[in-house]
Amino acid sequence: MNYSIFHVETYGHGTAEHNTLADADKVTIEDHDGYSYVYECDDDAEARDIAEWFLTTYEHHDGEWTIQGDGINPRAFWVERY
């Protein structure tokens, strides 16, 4: 599925988050350059699907990148080189 249709905003490097979505309605993914991408989602499983899609859709598809979460917030991820 192309999750780009659920993109709400991108922020970072001096700009703050401006969307009005509740935490239960969004997933946030921070890329390796410090930008955060916000997508609307319905549940934790969809949030994980969006994060995996993000990893394979953008420049992180070279196999040296992984998607990480903190284990506390199931809707917050970041991209990390391994």
DABEL-V546799 format. One record per backbone hydrogen bond with DSSP energy under -0.5 kcal/mol. NH is the residue of the N-H (numbers start at 1). CO is the residue of the C=O. If there is no record, write none. Layout:
[[NH | CO] [NH | CO]]
This chain:
[[3 | 1] [5 | 2] [6 | 3] [7 | 4] [8 | 38] [9 | 38] [11 | 36] [15 | 12] [25 | 22] [26 | 23] [27 | 39] [28 | 75] [29 | 37] [30 | 77] [31 | 29] [31 | 35] [34 | 31] [36 | 11] [37 | 29] [38 | 9] [39 | 27] [40 | 6] [41 | 25] [47 | 43] [48 | 44] [49 | 45] [50 | 46] [51 | 47] [52 | 48] [53 | 49] [54 | 50] [55 | 51] [56 | 52] [57 | 53] [58 | 54] [61 | 58] [63 | 60] [66 | 80] [68 | 78] [70 | 76] [74 | 72] [76 | 73] [77 | 28] [78 | 68] [79 | 30] [80 | 66] [82 | 64]]
